[in-house]
């Protein structure tokens, strides 16, 4: 929907909706589901455009919307996020560079087709992913508890109990900042999660040893990208430097997701190696 059209903000729940795309960015068999953004809560001391980009990406990658669906117009996004038009355009430009949205002059912004994924698991007996060994623990930037929105609740398979821990940590290798991680964990799995432990220990050790959480497997999606000002400052690199953007979904033995993680990994000192046998 373009600015000036019937964008609307729901008075009942604060969500932002968008009309259906007319001939959207990607051909599809039927009209796309309107994009409705979950309510947004601003975090102090984090640049607003960075928060908006992260929030939009989580909404758009939730699996609720078809490729080609049109994002709310700039005016609706400004009202939803309490931001200026320039801040909204900055966030949308970042998402366009990452290949998440497609911006069309005079028409609006549209959700792009997901990137093609390759897999070696079905063709080879085993594979190994290696990178720099991370130091235990890390610098905890924040650990908060909140109610999961519809996107996060859907990803984690949460029912009525939708409380989640949101953990942001800067991780190091030999004292050098390497990756910035945001983890989302159901509170029911680890109600006593504490900052003190997370400063010094691996999260997986805390979950298994302190909370009896049995983790069985994980999926990682890795894509190249460029770093924004917020992440660059924490990672001690220049804005625009190459990075890996990583999503990890770690599952329990019963198939439920135990952790959803998003991370930015420095591309100048990190590489993946696949050992195919």
C-alpha positions in Angstrom: 0.0 0.0 0.0 1.3 3.5 -0.8 1.2 6.4 1.6 -2.2 8.0 1.6 -4.0 4.8 0.9 -6.2 3.1 3.6 -3.2 2.0 5.7 -4.8 2.3 9.2 -3.6 1.4 12.6 -5.9 -0.8 14.7 -7.2 1.0 17.7 -7.8 -2.3 19.5 -4.3 -3.9 19.3 -1.9 -1.4 17.9 -1.1 -3.6 14.9 -0.3 -2.2 11.4 -1.8 -3.8 8.3 -1.2 -3.4 4.6 -3.5 -4.0 1.6 -2.8 -6.7 -0.9 -0.1 -6.1 -3.5 -1.3 -5.3 -7.0 1.0 -7.5 -9.1 3.5 -7.9 -6.3 7.2 -8.4 -6.5 7.0 -12.2 -7.0 4.4 -14.1 -9.0 2.1 -16.3 -6.9 -1.0 -18.5 -7.3 -3.2 -16.3 -5.1 -3.4 -12.9 -3.5 -0.9 -12.5 -0.6 -2.0 -12.3 3.0 -1.9 -8.7 4.2 1.2 -8.0 6.3 0.2 -7.2 9.9 3.0 -6.1 12.2 3.0 -7.1 15.9 3.0 -4.3 18.5 6.5 -2.8 18.9 8.3 -2.1 22.2 11.3 0.2 22.0 14.5 -0.8 23.8 16.5 2.1 25.5 20.0 2.9 24.3 19.7 1.0 21.0 19.5 3.0 17.8 15.9 3.1 16.6 16.6 2.3 13.0 18.4 -0.9 14.1 15.5 -2.0 16.3 13.1 -1.3 13.4 15.2 -3.4 11.0 15.4 -6.3 13.4 11.7 -6.1 14.2 10.6 -6.0 10.6 13.0 -8.9 9.7 11.5 -11.0 12.5 7.9 -10.2 11.3 8.8 -10.9 7.6 10.6 -14.1 8.3 7.9 -15.5 10.6 6.4 -17.6 7.7 3.0 -15.9 8.0 3.3 -13.9 4.8 3.6 -14.9 1.2 6.4 -13.6 -1.1 5.0 -10.5 -2.9 3.0 -9.3 0.1 3.2 -5.5 0.4 4.6 -3.8 3.5 2.7 -1.0 5.1 3.5 2.4 3.6 6.0 4.7 5.1 3.4 6.8 6.9 1.9 3.8 8.6 5.4 2.5 9.5 6.3 5.9 11.0 3.2 5.8 13.1 3.7 2.2 14.2 7.3 2.7 15.2 7.2 6.3 16.3 10.0 7.1 13.9 10.8 9.7 11.3 10.4 8.9 7.6 14.2 9.0 7.2 14.7 6.4 10.0 12.1 4.1 8.3 13.8 4.5 4.9 17.2 3.6 6.5 15.7 0.4 8.0 14.0 -0.6 4.7 17.3 0.1 2.8 19.1 -2.3 5.1 16.5 -5.0 4.5 16.7 -4.4 0.7 20.5 -4.8 0.7 20.0 -8.1 2.7 17.5 -9.3 0.1 14.6 -9.5 2.5 12.4 -6.9 0.8 12.2 -5.4 -2.7 11.6 -1.6 -3.0 9.8 -0.5 -6.1 9.8 3.2 -6.9 6.3 4.7 -6.8 4.8 1.4 -5.6 6.1 0.5 -2.2 8.1 -2.3 -0.5 7.4 -6.0 -1.0 8.5 -9.2 0.7 10.9 -11.1 -1.5 11.1 -14.8 -2.3 13.2 -16.6 0.4 16.8 -17.4 -0.6 17.5 -20.8 -2.1 18.8 -23.2 0.5 21.3 -26.0 -0.1 21.8 -29.0 2.1 24.5 -31.6 2.4 22.7 -33.7 5.1 20.6 -35.7 2.6 23.5 -36.6 0.3 26.4 -37.2 2.7 26.8 -39.3 5.7 27.8 -36.4 8.0 29.1 -32.9 7.9 30.9 -30.6 10.4 30.7 -26.9 10.7 33.8 -25.2 12.1 34.7 -21.7 13.1 36.8 -20.0 15.7 36.4 -21.6 19.2 34.3 -19.1 21.2 35.3 -18.3 24.7 32.8 -19.4 27.4 30.2 -16.9 28.3 30.5 -13.4 26.9 29.4 -9.8 27.6 25.7 -9.8 28.5 24.2 -6.7 26.9 20.7 -7.5 28.1 18.6 -10.2 29.6 14.9 -9.5 29.7 11.7 -11.4 30.1 8.6 -10.6 28.0 5.5 -12.0 26.4 6.2 -13.4 23.0 4.3 -11.8 20.1 2.5 -13.9 17.5 5.7 -14.3 15.3 7.9 -15.4 18.1 5.2 -17.6 19.7 4.7 -19.3 16.4 8.5 -19.9 15.9 8.9 -21.4 19.4 5.6 -23.3 19.3 4.4 -21.7 22.5 0.9 -22.2 23.8 -0.9 -20.1 26.4 2.3 -19.6 28.4 4.2 -17.2 26.1 6.8 -15.8 28.4 10.3 -15.8 26.8 13.8 -14.8 27.8 15.5 -12.4 25.4 19.2 -12.6 25.8 21.7 -10.4 23.9 25.4 -11.3 24.3 28.6 -10.2 22.7 30.8 -13.3 22.2 34.6 -13.4 22.0 37.4 -15.7 20.7 40.7 -15.2 22.6 39.3 -11.9 23.9 38.4 -10.6 20.4 34.8 -9.7 19.7 33.5 -12.1 17.1 29.8 -12.4 17.2 26.7 -10.6 18.5 23.9 -13.0 19.4 20.2 -12.6 20.3 18.6 -15.7 21.8 14.9 -16.3 22.5 14.1 -19.0 25.0 10.9 -20.2 26.6 10.9 -19.2 30.3 9.3 -22.5 31.1 12.5 -24.3 30.1 14.9 -22.2 32.2 13.0 -20.0 34.7 16.1 -19.3 36.7 18.3 -18.0 33.9 20.8 -15.5 35.5 23.1 -12.9 34.0 25.9 -14.0 36.3 26.1 -17.5 34.8 25.9 -16.2 31.2 28.9 -14.0 31.7 31.1 -17.0 32.2 29.5 -20.1 30.8 28.2 -21.5 27.5 24.5 -21.3 27.2 24.1 -24.9 26.2 26.0 -26.0 29.4 23.6 -23.9 31.5 20.6 -25.4 29.8 21.7 -29.0 30.1 23.5 -28.9 33.5 21.4 -26.4 35.5 17.9 -26.9 33.9 18.0 -30.5 32.6 17.1 -29.4 29.1 18.0 -32.1 26.6 18.9 -30.7 23.2 18.9 -33.0 20.2 19.7 -31.1 17.1 20.0 -27.7 15.5 19.4 -26.0 12.2 21.5 -23.1 11.0 20.8 -20.7 8.1 23.8 -18.7 7.0 23.8 -15.7 4.6 26.4 -13.0 3.8 25.6 -9.5 4.7 27.0 -6.1 5.6 27.1 -4.8 9.2 25.2 -1.7 10.3 26.4 1.0 12.7 25.0 -0.6 15.9 26.5 -4.1 15.3 29.7 -2.6 14.0 30.3 -0.7 17.2 30.0 -3.8 19.3 32.1 -5.9 17.0 34.8 -3.2 16.7 34.6 -3.2 12.9 33.7 -0.5 10.3 30.1 -0.1 9.2 29.5 -1.8 5.9 32.1 -4.5 6.6 31.2 -8.0 5.4 29.5 -10.3 8.0 27.6 -13.6 8.2 24.0 -13.4 9.4 23.1 -16.6 11.1 19.8 -18.0 12.3 19.9 -21.1 14.6 16.9 -23.1 15.7 17.8 -25.6 18.4 15.3 -28.4 19.1 14.5 -30.5 22.1 14.3 -34.3 22.0 10.5 -34.1 21.7 10.7 -31.9 18.6 9.9 -28.5 20.3 12.2 -25.6 19.7 14.3 -24.8 22.7 16.1 -21.7 21.4 15.7 -19.4 18.4 18.9 -17.4 17.8 19.9 -14.6 15.5 23.6 -13.7 15.2 26.0 -11.4 13.3 29.4 -13.0 12.8 32.5 -11.1 11.6 33.3 -12.1 8.1 36.9 -10.9 8.3 38.0 -13.5 10.8 35.4 -16.3 10.4 34.8 -19.0 7.8 32.9 -22.2 7.6 34.3 -25.6 6.6 32.2 -28.5 5.5 33.9 -31.9 5.9 32.0 -34.2 3.5 32.5 -37.9 3.8 
